[in-house]
């Protein structure tokens, strides 16, 4: 009788079990990694919009007459940077010589960032006003991790 070649069923099942355990750990970690990468977009864009608002204030001594989204005309909104995962809104104060504004980034559910809401105001106060379940909110900064870290 010759020597048989190949794998036994037990050896094959052990390999499949090991691959399954590795996948059970790796896939959620990768998903979290990808989400954290998407959260870099609002930090960069809100900071850029704040700079534009302050530049506008230097020229006009008020925020409320700003054009478009935080000083950016709709046709030139793409100049701010990547805007695939969040929608942006600029809310200057309503009085004639407004000295306040709040810029908000709201996550798009279709892009996996739904539930996140970040904001910044004229005093450079960075806030996380909403996070999805499983994340801890931190009203004093822009959250970068599920534990509420900044």
N, CA, C and O atoms as a GROMACS GRO file, in nm:
protein
  600
    1UNK      N    1   0.082  -0.116   0.000
    1UNK     CA    2   0.000   0.000   0.000
    1UNK      C    3   0.088   0.124   0.000
    1UNK      O    4   0.179   0.137   0.082
    2UNK      N    5   0.060   0.216  -0.093
    2UNK     CA    6   0.140   0.337  -0.105
    2UNK      C    7   0.100   0.442  -0.001
    2UNK      O    8  -0.007   0.435   0.060
    3UNK      N    9   0.188   0.538   0.018
    3UNK     CA   10   0.163   0.646   0.112
    3UNK      C   11   0.059   0.742   0.053
    3UNK      O   12   0.072   0.785  -0.062
    4UNK      N   13  -0.043   0.774   0.131
    4UNK     CA   14  -0.146   0.865   0.080
    4UNK      C   15  -0.099   1.010   0.091
    4UNK      O   16  -0.021   1.045   0.179
    5UNK      N   17  -0.148   1.092  -0.001
    5UNK     CA   18  -0.109   1.232  -0.003
    5UNK      C   19  -0.234   1.318   0.014
    5UNK      O   20  -0.345   1.275  -0.020
    6UNK      N   21  -0.215   1.439   0.067
    6UNK     CA   22  -0.327   1.530   0.085
    6UNK      C   23  -0.354   1.557   0.231
    6UNK      O   24  -0.274   1.523   0.318
    7UNK      N   25  -0.468   1.619   0.257
    7UNK     CA   26  -0.507   1.657   0.393
    7UNK      C   27  -0.621   1.570   0.439
    7UNK      O   28  -0.704   1.524   0.360
    8UNK      N   29  -0.624   1.547   0.569
    8UNK     CA   30  -0.738   1.476   0.624
    8UNK      C   31  -0.849   1.577   0.650
    8UNK      O   32  -0.825   1.697   0.652
    9UNK      N   33  -0.967   1.527   0.669
    9UNK     CA   34  -1.081   1.614   0.697
    9UNK      C   35  -1.060   1.692   0.827
    9UNK      O   36  -1.097   1.809   0.834
   10UNK      N   37  -1.003   1.632   0.926
   10UNK     CA   38  -0.977   1.699   1.054
   10UNK      C   39  -0.880   1.816   1.034
   10UNK      O   40  -0.903   1.925   1.087
   11UNK      N   41  -0.774   1.794   0.959
   11UNK     CA   42  -0.677   1.902   0.935
   11UNK      C   43  -0.744   2.018   0.862
   11UNK      O   44  -0.720   2.134   0.896
   12UNK      N   45  -0.826   1.989   0.766
   12UNK     CA   46  -0.898   2.091   0.692
   12UNK      C   47  -0.994   2.168   0.783
   12UNK      O   48  -1.002   2.290   0.772
   13UNK      N   49  -1.065   2.099   0.871
   13UNK     CA   50  -1.158   2.165   0.964
   13UNK      C   51  -1.084   2.254   1.063
   13UNK      O   52  -1.134   2.361   1.099
   14UNK      N   53  -0.965   2.214   1.107
   14UNK     CA   54  -0.886   2.297   1.199
   14UNK      C   55  -0.844   2.427   1.130
   14UNK      O   56  -0.850   2.534   1.190
   15UNK      N   57  -0.801   2.418   1.006
   15UNK     CA   58  -0.761   2.536   0.930
   15UNK      C   59  -0.880   2.630   0.911
   15UNK      O   60  -0.866   2.751   0.928
   16UNK      N   61  -0.994   2.577   0.878
   16UNK     CA   62  -1.115   2.659   0.860
   16UNK      C   63  -1.154   2.727   0.991
   16UNK      O   64  -1.193   2.843   0.990
   17UNK      N   65  -1.144   2.656   1.103
   17UNK     CA   66  -1.176   2.715   1.234
   17UNK      C   67  -1.081   2.829   1.268
   17UNK      O   68  -1.124   2.932   1.320
   18UNK      N   69  -0.953   2.812   1.239
   18UNK     CA   70  -0.855   2.918   1.265
   18UNK      C   71  -0.884   3.041   1.179
   18UNK      O   72  -0.878   3.153   1.229
   19UNK      N   73  -0.914   3.020   1.052
   19UNK     CA   74  -0.947   3.132   0.963
   19UNK      C   75  -1.073   3.203   1.013
   19UNK      O   76  -1.080   3.326   1.009
   20UNK      N   77  -1.171   3.128   1.058
   20UNK     CA   78  -1.294   3.188   1.111
   20UNK      C   79  -1.267   3.273   1.234
   20UNK      O   80  -1.324   3.381   1.247
   21UNK      N   81  -1.182   3.226   1.324
   21UNK     CA   82  -1.150   3.305   1.444
   21UNK      C   83  -1.075   3.433   1.409
   21UNK      O   84  -1.102   3.539   1.466
   22UNK      N   85  -0.981   3.423   1.316
   22UNK     CA   86  -0.909   3.543   1.273
   22UNK      C   87  -1.002   3.644   1.207
   22UNK      O   88  -0.990   3.764   1.230
   23UNK      N   89  -1.093   3.597   1.125
   23UNK     CA   90  -1.189   3.686   1.059
   23UNK      C   91  -1.282   3.752   1.160
   23UNK      O   92  -1.318   3.868   1.144
   24UNK      N   93  -1.322   3.678   1.264
   24UNK     CA   94  -1.411   3.734   1.366
   24UNK      C   95  -1.347   3.851   1.439
   24UNK      O   96  -1.417   3.940   1.486
   25UNK      N   97  -1.217   3.851   1.449
   25UNK     CA   98  -1.146   3.962   1.514
   25UNK      C   99  -1.110   4.070   1.414
   25UNK      O  100  -1.125   4.188   1.443
   26UNK      N  101  -1.062   4.032   1.298
   26UNK     CA  102  -1.008   4.127   1.201
   26UNK      C  103  -1.114   4.213   1.134
   26UNK      O  104  -1.092   4.333   1.116
   27UNK      N  105  -1.228   4.156   1.098
   27UNK     CA  106  -1.330   4.233   1.025
   27UNK      C  107  -1.385   4.349   1.107
   27UNK      O  108  -1.392   4.460   1.055
   28UNK      N  109  -1.426   4.330   1.234
   28UNK     CA  110  -1.472   4.446   1.312
   28UNK      C  111  -1.362   4.551   1.333
   28UNK      O  112  -1.390   4.670   1.331
   29UNK      N  113  -1.239   4.508   1.353
   29UNK     CA  114  -1.129   4.603   1.370
   29UNK      C  115  -1.108   4.684   1.243
   29UNK      O  116  -1.083   4.805   1.249
   30UNK      N  117  -1.118   4.620   1.130
   30UNK     CA  118  -1.101   4.690   1.003
   30UNK      C  119  -1.214   4.790   0.982
   30UNK      O  120  -1.190   4.901   0.935
   31UNK      N  121  -1.337   4.751   1.015
   31UNK     CA  122  -1.451   4.841   1.000
   31UNK      C  123  -1.434   4.966   1.086
   31UNK      O  124  -1.464   5.076   1.042
   32UNK      N  125  -1.386   4.948   1.208
   32UNK     CA  126  -1.361   5.062   1.297
   32UNK      C  127  -1.250   5.151   1.240
   32UNK      O  128  -1.259   5.273   1.245
   33UNK      N  129  -1.148   5.089   1.187
   33UNK     CA  130  -1.037   5.162   1.125
   33UNK      C  131  -1.087   5.248   1.008
   33UNK      O  132  -1.048   5.364   0.996
   34UNK      N  133  -1.171   5.193   0.924
   34UNK     CA  134  -1.225   5.266   0.810
   34UNK      C  135  -1.312   5.383   0.858
   34UNK      O  136  -1.302   5.493   0.803
   35UNK      N  137  -1.396   5.360   0.959
   35UNK     CA  138  -1.481   5.467   1.012
   35UNK      C  139  -1.398   5.581   1.069
   35UNK      O  140  -1.429   5.698   1.047
   36UNK      N  141  -1.293   5.548   1.143
   36UNK     CA  142  -1.206   5.653   1.198
   36UNK      C  143  -1.142   5.734   1.086
   36UNK      O  144  -1.122   5.854   1.101
   37UNK      N  145  -1.110   5.671   0.975
   37UNK     CA  146  -1.057   5.742   0.860
   37UNK      C  147  -1.158   5.840   0.802
   37UNK      O  148  -1.122   5.950   0.760
   38UNK      N  149  -1.284   5.801   0.801
   38UNK     CA  150  -1.390   5.889   0.750
   38UNK      C  151  -1.412   6.008   0.843
   38UNK      O  152  -1.455   6.114   0.798
   39UNK      N  153  -1.383   5.992   0.972
   39UNK     CA  154  -1.404   6.101   1.068
   39UNK      C  155  -1.297   6.210   1.056
   39UNK      O  156  -1.309   6.314   1.120
   40UNK      N  157  -1.195   6.188   0.976
   40UNK     CA  158  -1.096   6.292   0.952
   40UNK      C  159  -1.151   6.403   0.862
   40UNK      O  160  -1.108   6.518   0.870
   41UNK      N  161  -1.247   6.368   0.776
   41UNK     CA  162  -1.304   6.465   0.682
   41UNK      C  163  -1.366   6.586   0.753
   41UNK      O  164  -1.331   6.699   0.720
   42UNK      N  165  -1.458   6.566   0.849
   42UNK     CA  166  -1.519   6.685   0.910
   42UNK      C  167  -1.420   6.769   0.989
   42UNK      O  168  -1.435   6.891   0.995
   43UNK      N  169  -1.321   6.708   1.050
   43UNK     CA  170  -1.222   6.787   1.125
   43UNK      C  171  -1.149   6.883   1.032
   43UNK      O  172  -1.130   7.000   1.064
   44UNK      N  173  -1.108   6.833   0.917
   44UNK     CA  174  -1.036   6.919   0.822
   44UNK      C  175  -1.127   7.024   0.761
   44UNK      O  176  -1.090   7.141   0.753
   45UNK      N  177  -1.246   6.984   0.720
   45UNK     CA  178  -1.336   7.078   0.653
   45UNK      C  179  -1.393   7.183   0.747
   45UNK      O  180  -1.404   7.299   0.708
   46UNK      N  181  -1.428   7.146   0.870
   46UNK     CA  182  -1.478   7.245   0.965
   46UNK      C  183  -1.370   7.347   0.998
   46UNK      O  184  -1.398   7.466   1.013
   47UNK      N  185  -1.248   7.302   1.010
   47UNK     CA  186  -1.137   7.395   1.037
   47UNK      C  187  -1.118   7.491   0.920
   47UNK      O  188  -1.096   7.611   0.940
   48UNK      N  189  -1.125   7.439   0.798
   48UNK     CA  190  -1.111   7.524   0.680
   48UNK      C  191  -1.225   7.625   0.672
   48UNK      O  192  -1.202   7.742   0.641
   49UNK      N  193  -1.347   7.581   0.699
   49UNK     CA  194  -1.462   7.673   0.693
   49UNK      C  195  -1.451   7.780   0.800
   49UNK      O  196  -1.488   7.895   0.776
   50UNK      N  197  -1.400   7.745   0.917
   50UNK     CA  198  -1.382   7.844   1.024
   50UNK      C  199  -1.282   7.951   0.980
   50UNK      O  200  -1.303   8.069   1.006
   51UNK      N  201  -1.174   7.910   0.916
   51UNK     CA  202  -1.075   8.006   0.867
   51UNK      C  203  -1.140   8.101   0.767
   51UNK      O  204  -1.115   8.222   0.770
   52UNK      N  205  -1.223   8.048   0.679
   52UNK     CA  206  -1.292   8.133   0.581
   52UNK      C  207  -1.388   8.231   0.649
   52UNK      O  208  -1.401   8.346   0.607
   53UNK      N  209  -1.456   8.184   0.753
   53UNK     CA  210  -1.547   8.273   0.825
   53UNK      C  211  -1.470   8.385   0.895
   53UNK      O  212  -1.515   8.500   0.894
   54UNK      N  213  -1.357   8.354   0.954
   54UNK     CA  214  -1.278   8.457   1.022
   54UNK      C  215  -1.221   8.556   0.922
   54UNK      O  216  -1.213   8.676   0.950
   55UNK      N  217  -1.181   8.507   0.805
   55UNK     CA  218  -1.134   8.597   0.699
   55UNK      C  219  -1.247   8.690   0.656
   55UNK      O  220  -1.225   8.809   0.636
   56UNK      N  221  -1.366   8.635   0.642
   56UNK     CA  222  -1.482   8.717   0.605
   56UNK      C  223  -1.508   8.822   0.714
   56UNK      O  224  -1.538   8.938   0.683
   57UNK      N  225  -1.498   8.782   0.840
   57UNK     CA  226  -1.522   8.875   0.950
   57UNK      C  227  -1.420   8.989   0.950
   57UNK      O  228  -1.455   9.104   0.978
   58UNK      N  229  -1.296   8.960   0.918
   58UNK     CA  230  -1.194   9.065   0.913
   58UNK      C  231  -1.229   9.171   0.809
   58UNK      O  232  -1.203   9.289   0.830
   59UNK      N  233  -1.286   9.129   0.699
   59UNK     CA  234  -1.319   9.222   0.592
   59UNK      C  235  -1.451   9.296   0.616
   59UNK      O  236  -1.465   9.411   0.575
   60UNK      N  237  -1.548   9.231   0.683
   60UNK     CA  238  -1.683   9.285   0.692
   60UNK      C  239  -1.732   9.316   0.834
   60UNK      O  240  -1.837   9.377   0.850
   61UNK      N  241  -1.658   9.274   0.935
   61UNK     CA  242  -1.693   9.297   1.076
   61UNK      C  243  -1.825   9.233   1.117
   61UNK      O  244  -1.888   9.278   1.212
   62UNK      N  245  -1.866   9.132   1.048
   62UNK     CA  246  -1.986   9.055   1.083
   62UNK      C  247  -1.982   8.922   1.009
   62UNK      O  248  -1.905   8.904   0.915
   63UNK      N  249  -2.066   8.830   1.053
   63UNK     CA  250  -2.070   8.697   0.992
   63UNK      C  251  -2.196   8.674   0.909
   63UNK      O  252  -2.196   8.589   0.820
   64UNK      N  253  -2.305   8.747   0.936
   64UNK     CA  254  -2.435   8.708   0.882
   64UNK      C  255  -2.456   8.733   0.733
   64UNK      O  256  -2.553   8.682   0.678
   65UNK      N  257  -2.373   8.807   0.666
   65UNK     CA  258  -2.394   8.831   0.522
   65UNK      C  259  -2.308   8.740   0.436
   65UNK      O  260  -2.293   8.762   0.316
   66UNK      N  261  -2.253   8.639   0.496
   66UNK     CA  262  -2.166   8.548   0.425
   66UNK      C  263  -2.243   8.474   0.316
   66UNK      O  264  -2.360   8.440   0.334
   67UNK      N  265  -2.177   8.449   0.203
   67UNK     CA  266  -2.241   8.386   0.087
   67UNK      C  267  -2.216   8.236   0.088
   67UNK      O  268  -2.108   8.190   0.124
   68UNK      N  269  -2.316   8.159   0.047
   68UNK     CA  270  -2.299   8.014   0.033
   68UNK      C  271  -2.284   7.944   0.167
   68UNK      O  272  -2.345   7.984   0.266
   69UNK      N  273  -2.204   7.841   0.169
   69UNK     CA  274  -2.179   7.764   0.291
   69UNK      C  275  -2.052   7.817   0.354
   69UNK      O  276  -1.942   7.784   0.311
   70UNK      N  277  -2.067   7.899   0.456
   70UNK     CA  278  -1.954   7.954   0.532
   70UNK      C  279  -1.852   8.025   0.443
   70UNK      O  280  -1.732   8.000   0.451
   71UNK      N  281  -1.902   8.111   0.360
   71UNK     CA  282  -1.813   8.191   0.276
   71UNK      C  283  -1.771   8.125   0.147
   71UNK      O  284  -1.687   8.179   0.074
   72UNK      N  285  -1.826   8.012   0.117
   72UNK     CA  286  -1.791   7.942  -0.006
   72UNK      C  287  -1.915   7.934  -0.094
   72UNK      O  288  -2.016   7.876  -0.055
   73UNK      N  289  -1.906   7.991  -0.213
   73UNK     CA  290  -2.018   7.984  -0.306
   73UNK      C  291  -2.045   7.838  -0.341
   73UNK      O  292  -1.951   7.759  -0.352
   74UNK      N  293  -2.172   7.799  -0.359
   74UNK     CA  294  -2.204   7.660  -0.390
   74UNK      C  295  -2.125   7.603  -0.508
   74UNK      O  296  -2.088   7.485  -0.506
   75UNK      N  297  -2.098   7.683  -0.608
   75UNK     CA  298  -2.024   7.635  -0.725
   75UNK      C  299  -1.878   7.604  -0.691
   75UNK      O  300  -1.813   7.527  -0.762
   76UNK      N  301  -1.827   7.663  -0.582
   76UNK     CA  302  -1.687   7.643  -0.545
   76UNK      C  303  -1.672   7.560  -0.418
   76UNK      O  304  -1.564   7.554  -0.360
   77UNK      N  305  -1.780   7.497  -0.374
   77UNK     CA  306  -1.778   7.419  -0.250
   77UNK      C  307  -1.676   7.306  -0.255
   77UNK      O  308  -1.622   7.267  -0.151
   78UNK      N  309  -1.651   7.252  -0.373
   78UNK     CA  310  -1.557   7.141  -0.386
   78UNK      C  311  -1.414   7.182  -0.350
   78UNK      O  312  -1.330   7.095  -0.327
   79UNK      N  313  -1.386   7.312  -0.346
   79UNK     CA  314  -1.252   7.358  -0.312
   79UNK      C  315  -1.217   7.332  -0.166
   79UNK      O  316  -1.099   7.329  -0.130
   80UNK      N  317  -1.316   7.314  -0.083
   80UNK     CA  318  -1.289   7.296   0.060
   80UNK      C  319  -1.219   7.165   0.086
   80UNK      O  320  -1.138   7.157   0.179
   81UNK      N  321  -1.245   7.066   0.010
   81UNK     CA  322  -1.182   6.937   0.031
   81UNK      C  323  -1.284   6.826   0.012
   81UNK      O  324  -1.394   6.848  -0.039
   82UNK      N  325  -1.246   6.710   0.053
   82UNK     CA  326  -1.330   6.592   0.039
   82UNK      C  327  -1.460   6.608   0.118
   82UNK      O  328  -1.456   6.639   0.237
   83UNK      N  329  -1.572   6.588   0.053
   83UNK     CA  330  -1.702   6.601   0.118
   83UNK      C  331  -1.790   6.481   0.083
   83UNK      O  332  -1.904   6.498   0.042
   84UNK      N  333  -1.736   6.363   0.100
   84UNK     CA  334  -1.811   6.243   0.063
   84UNK      C  335  -1.894   6.187   0.178
   84UNK      O  336  -1.996   6.123   0.153
   85UNK      N  337  -1.852   6.210   0.301
   85UNK     CA  338  -1.912   6.139   0.413
   85UNK      C  339  -2.000   6.227   0.503
   85UNK      O  340  -2.072   6.175   0.588
   86UNK      N  341  -1.994   6.360   0.486
   86UNK     CA  342  -2.068   6.452   0.573
   86UNK      C  343  -2.131   6.563   0.491
   86UNK      O  344  -2.082   6.599   0.383
   87UNK      N  345  -2.241   6.618   0.544
   87UNK     CA  346  -2.304   6.737   0.487
   87UNK      C  347  -2.274   6.853   0.581
   87UNK      O  348  -2.266   6.834   0.702
   88UNK      N  349  -2.257   6.972   0.525
   88UNK     CA  350  -2.215   7.088   0.603
   88UNK      C  351  -2.320   7.198   0.598
   88UNK      O  352  -2.385   7.220   0.496
   89UNK      N  353  -2.335   7.267   0.711
   89UNK     CA  354  -2.429   7.380   0.719
   89UNK      C  355  -2.364   7.490   0.801
   89UNK      O  356  -2.295   7.465   0.899
   90UNK      N  357  -2.386   7.612   0.758
   90UNK     CA  358  -2.332   7.728   0.827
   90UNK      C  359  -2.449   7.811   0.879
   90UNK      O  360  -2.540   7.846   0.804
   91UNK      N  361  -2.448   7.843   1.007
   91UNK     CA  362  -2.558   7.918   1.069
   91UNK      C  363  -2.505   8.043   1.138
   91UNK      O  364  -2.475   8.040   1.257
   92UNK      N  365  -2.493   8.153   1.063
   92UNK     CA  366  -2.451   8.278   1.128
   92UNK      C  367  -2.567   8.335   1.210
   92UNK      O  368  -2.682   8.300   1.187
   93UNK      N  369  -2.534   8.421   1.305
   93UNK     CA  370  -2.638   8.484   1.387
   93UNK      C  371  -2.734   8.565   1.302
   93UNK      O  372  -2.703   8.599   1.188
   94UNK      N  373  -2.849   8.597   1.357
   94UNK     CA  374  -2.955   8.664   1.279
   94UNK      C  375  -2.959   8.815   1.291
   94UNK      O  376  -3.026   8.879   1.210
   95UNK      N  377  -2.891   8.874   1.387
   95UNK     CA  378  -2.900   9.019   1.403
   95UNK      C  379  -2.820   9.090   1.293
   95UNK      O  380  -2.743   9.026   1.221
   96UNK      N  381  -2.839   9.219   1.280
   96UNK     CA  382  -2.780   9.296   1.170
   96UNK      C  383  -2.628   9.290   1.170
   96UNK      O  384  -2.567   9.284   1.063
   97UNK      N  385  -2.566   9.291   1.285
   97UNK     CA  386  -2.420   9.285   1.294
   97UNK      C  387  -2.381   9.161   1.372
   97UNK      O  388  -2.322   9.170   1.480
   98UNK      N  389  -2.414   9.049   1.317
   98UNK     CA  390  -2.393   8.922   1.385
   98UNK      C  391  -2.247   8.899   1.421
   98UNK      O  392  -2.157   8.916   1.339
   99UNK      N  393  -2.226   8.860   1.545
   99UNK     CA  394  -2.092   8.830   1.596
   99UNK      C  395  -2.077   8.682   1.626
   99UNK      O  396  -1.979   8.641   1.689
  100UNK      N  397  -2.172   8.600   1.582
  100UNK     CA  398  -2.168   8.457   1.613
  100UNK      C  399  -2.197   8.374   1.488
  100UNK      O  400  -2.257   8.421   1.391
  101UNK      N  401  -2.153   8.250   1.493
  101UNK     CA  402  -2.188   8.152   1.391
  101UNK      C  403  -2.160   8.013   1.448
  101UNK      O  404  -2.086   7.997   1.544
  102UNK      N  405  -2.222   7.915   1.386
  102UNK     CA  406  -2.195   7.774   1.415
  102UNK      C  407  -2.192   7.701   1.282
  102UNK      O  408  -2.283   7.714   1.200
  103UNK      N  409  -2.087   7.624   1.262
  103UNK     CA  410  -2.076   7.542   1.142
  103UNK      C  411  -2.095   7.397   1.188
  103UNK      O  412  -2.034   7.353   1.286
  104UNK      N  413  -2.179   7.323   1.116
  104UNK     CA  414  -2.213   7.187   1.156
  104UNK      C  415  -2.184   7.089   1.044
  104UNK      O  416  -2.210   7.116   0.926
  105UNK      N  417  -2.130   6.974   1.082
  105UNK     CA  418  -2.108   6.862   0.988
  105UNK      C  419  -2.194   6.747   1.036
  105UNK      O  420  -2.180   6.702   1.150
  106UNK      N  421  -2.283   6.699   0.950
  106UNK     CA  422  -2.374   6.589   0.985
  106UNK      C  423  -2.341   6.469   0.897
  106UNK      O  424  -2.337   6.480   0.774
  107UNK      N  425  -2.318   6.355   0.960
  107UNK     CA  426  -2.281   6.234   0.887
  107UNK      C  427  -2.392   6.183   0.798
  107UNK      O  428  -2.510   6.194   0.832
  108UNK      N  429  -2.355   6.129   0.686
  108UNK     CA  430  -2.450   6.070   0.592
  108UNK      C  431  -2.466   5.922   0.623
  108UNK      O  432  -2.368   5.847   0.625
  109UNK      N  433  -2.588   5.879   0.647
  109UNK     CA  434  -2.614   5.739   0.679
  109UNK      C  435  -2.573   5.648   0.564
  109UNK      O  436  -2.526   5.536   0.587
  110UNK      N  437  -2.590   5.695   0.442
  110UNK     CA  438  -2.556   5.613   0.326
  110UNK      C  439  -2.406   5.588   0.314
  110UNK      O  440  -2.364   5.496   0.243
  111UNK      N  441  -2.325   5.667   0.382
  111UNK     CA  442  -2.180   5.653   0.375
  111UNK      C  443  -2.121   5.590   0.501
  111UNK      O  444  -1.999   5.580   0.515
  112UNK      N  445  -2.208   5.547   0.593
  112UNK     CA  446  -2.160   5.482   0.715
  112UNK      C  447  -2.124   5.576   0.827
  112UNK      O  448  -2.072   5.532   0.930
  113UNK      N  449  -2.150   5.705   0.811
  113UNK     CA  450  -2.116   5.802   0.915
  113UNK      C  451  -2.242   5.861   0.979
  113UNK      O  452  -2.234   5.960   1.052
  114UNK      N  453  -2.357   5.802   0.952
  114UNK     CA  454  -2.482   5.850   1.010
  114UNK      C  455  -2.477   5.847   1.162
  114UNK      O  456  -2.422   5.755   1.221
  115UNK      N  457  -2.534   5.947   1.223
  115UNK     CA  458  -2.536   5.955   1.369
  115UNK      C  459  -2.432   6.050   1.423
  115UNK      O  460  -2.443   6.094   1.537
  116UNK      N  461  -2.329   6.082   1.345
  116UNK     CA  462  -2.226   6.175   1.390
  116UNK      C  463  -2.265   6.318   1.355
  116UNK      O  464  -2.306   6.345   1.242
  117UNK      N  465  -2.252   6.409   1.451
  117UNK     CA  466  -2.273   6.551   1.426
  117UNK      C  467  -2.162   6.626   1.499
  117UNK      O  468  -2.149   6.617   1.621
  118UNK      N  469  -2.082   6.700   1.424
  118UNK     CA  470  -1.972   6.780   1.479
  118UNK      C  471  -2.001   6.927   1.451
  118UNK      O  472  -2.066   6.959   1.352
  119UNK      N  473  -1.952   7.015   1.537
  119UNK     CA  474  -1.971   7.158   1.513
  119UNK      C  475  -1.853   7.238   1.564
  119UNK      O  476  -1.772   7.190   1.645
  120UNK      N  477  -1.844   7.361   1.515
  120UNK     CA  478  -1.743   7.456   1.560
  120UNK      C  479  -1.809   7.594   1.557
  120UNK      O  480  -1.896   7.619   1.474
  121UNK      N  481  -1.768   7.683   1.648
  121UNK     CA  482  -1.828   7.817   1.650
  121UNK      C  483  -1.720   7.924   1.643
  121UNK      O  484  -1.601   7.894   1.628
  122UNK      N  485  -1.762   8.050   1.655
  122UNK     CA  486  -1.672   8.164   1.642
  122UNK      C  487  -1.564   8.167   1.750
  122UNK      O  488  -1.461   8.232   1.731
  123UNK      N  489  -1.584   8.099   1.860
  123UNK     CA  490  -1.483   8.093   1.967
  123UNK      C  491  -1.392   7.971   1.954
  123UNK      O  492  -1.317   7.940   2.046
  124UNK      N  493  -1.399   7.903   1.840
  124UNK     CA  494  -1.322   7.781   1.813
  124UNK      C  495  -1.360   7.668   1.909
  124UNK      O  496  -1.277   7.582   1.939
  125UNK      N  497  -1.483   7.668   1.956
  125UNK     CA  498  -1.533   7.561   2.042
  125UNK      C  499  -1.572   7.443   1.954
  125UNK      O  500  -1.666   7.452   1.875
  126UNK      N  501  -1.500   7.335   1.967
  126UNK     CA  502  -1.525   7.216   1.888
  126UNK      C  503  -1.612   7.122   1.970
  126UNK      O  504  -1.580   7.092   2.085
  127UNK      N  505  -1.722   7.077   1.912
  127UNK     CA  506  -1.816   6.992   1.985
  127UNK      C  507  -1.860   6.874   1.903
  127UNK      O  508  -1.870   6.880   1.780
  128UNK      N  509  -1.887   6.765   1.974
  128UNK     CA  510  -1.953   6.650   1.915
  128UNK      C  511  -2.091   6.647   1.976
  128UNK      O  512  -2.105   6.617   2.094
  129UNK      N  513  -2.193   6.677   1.898
  129UNK     CA  514  -2.328   6.687   1.953
  129UNK      C  515  -2.408   6.560   1.939
  129UNK      O  516  -2.513   6.546   2.002
  130UNK      N  517  -2.362   6.466   1.857
  130UNK     CA  518  -2.432   6.337   1.844
  130UNK      C  519  -2.334   6.231   1.794
  130UNK      O  520  -2.246   6.259   1.713
  131UNK      N  521  -2.353   6.110   1.844
  131UNK     CA  522  -2.275   5.995   1.799
  131UNK      C  523  -2.369   5.876   1.785
  131UNK      O  524  -2.475   5.874   1.849
  132UNK      N  525  -2.332   5.778   1.704
  132UNK     CA  526  -2.418   5.658   1.692
  132UNK      C  527  -2.408   5.571   1.817
  132UNK      O  528  -2.320   5.592   1.901
  133UNK      N  529  -2.497   5.476   1.829
  133UNK     CA  530  -2.494   5.387   1.945
  133UNK      C  531  -2.362   5.310   1.946
  133UNK      O  532  -2.309   5.273   1.841
  134UNK      N  533  -2.311   5.287   2.066
  134UNK     CA  534  -2.184   5.220   2.081
  134UNK      C  535  -2.068   5.317   2.095
  134UNK      O  536  -1.956   5.277   2.128
  135UNK      N  537  -2.093   5.443   2.070
  135UNK     CA  538  -1.991   5.547   2.084
  135UNK      C  539  -2.026   5.635   2.203
  135UNK      O  540  -2.144   5.648   2.238
  136UNK      N  541  -1.927   5.696   2.264
  136UNK     CA  542  -1.948   5.788   2.376
  136UNK      C  543  -1.926   5.930   2.325
  136UNK      O  544  -1.823   5.960   2.266
  137UNK      N  545  -2.025   6.017   2.349
  137UNK     CA  546  -2.014   6.156   2.306
  137UNK      C  547  -1.925   6.234   2.401
  137UNK      O  548  -1.912   6.199   2.518
  138UNK      N  549  -1.864   6.338   2.350
  138UNK     CA  550  -1.783   6.429   2.430
  138UNK      C  551  -1.812   6.569   2.379
  138UNK      O  552  -1.770   6.605   2.269
  139UNK      N  553  -1.882   6.648   2.458
  139UNK     CA  554  -1.927   6.780   2.413
  139UNK      C  555  -1.814   6.882   2.405
  139UNK      O  556  -1.836   6.992   2.355
  140UNK      N  557  -1.695   6.849   2.452
  140UNK     CA  558  -1.587   6.946   2.455
  140UNK      C  559  -1.484   6.932   2.343
  140UNK      O  560  -1.384   7.003   2.341
  141UNK      N  561  -1.508   6.839   2.250
  141UNK     CA  562  -1.411   6.818   2.142
  141UNK      C  563  -1.478   6.738   2.031
  141UNK      O  564  -1.595   6.703   2.038
  142UNK      N  565  -1.399   6.712   1.926
  142UNK     CA  566  -1.445   6.625   1.819
  142UNK      C  567  -1.400   6.483   1.851
  142UNK      O  568  -1.280   6.456   1.858
  143UNK      N  569  -1.494   6.395   1.871
  143UNK     CA  570  -1.464   6.257   1.910
  143UNK      C  571  -1.390   6.186   1.797
  143UNK      O  572  -1.425   6.198   1.680
  144UNK      N  573  -1.286   6.111   1.835
  144UNK     CA  574  -1.210   6.036   1.735
  144UNK      C  575  -1.211   5.887   1.764
  144UNK      O  576  -1.166   5.808   1.680
  145UNK      N  577  -1.262   5.847   1.879
  145UNK     CA  578  -1.268   5.706   1.915
  145UNK      C  579  -1.398   5.672   1.982
  145UNK      O  580  -1.466   5.761   2.033
  146UNK      N  581  -1.435   5.546   1.983
  146UNK     CA  582  -1.564   5.504   2.037
  146UNK      C  583  -1.576   5.527   2.187
  146UNK      O  584  -1.687   5.529   2.239
  147UNK      N  585  -1.464   5.544   2.257
  147UNK     CA  586  -1.467   5.568   2.401
  147UNK      C  587  -1.487   5.715   2.437
  147UNK      O  588  -1.489   5.749   2.555
  148UNK      N  589  -1.502   5.802   2.339
  148UNK     CA  590  -1.523   5.944   2.364
  148UNK      C  591  -1.394   6.023   2.364
  148UNK      O  592  -1.394   6.141   2.398
  149UNK      N  593  -1.282   5.960   2.327
  149UNK     CA  594  -1.153   6.029   2.323
  149UNK      C  595  -1.146   6.128   2.210
  149UNK      O  596  -1.214   6.116   2.109
  150UNK      N  597  -1.061   6.228   2.230
  150UNK     CA  598  -1.048   6.335   2.132
  150UNK      C  599  -0.915   6.329   2.059
  150UNK      O  600  -0.889   6.413   1.972
   0.00000   0.00000   0.00000
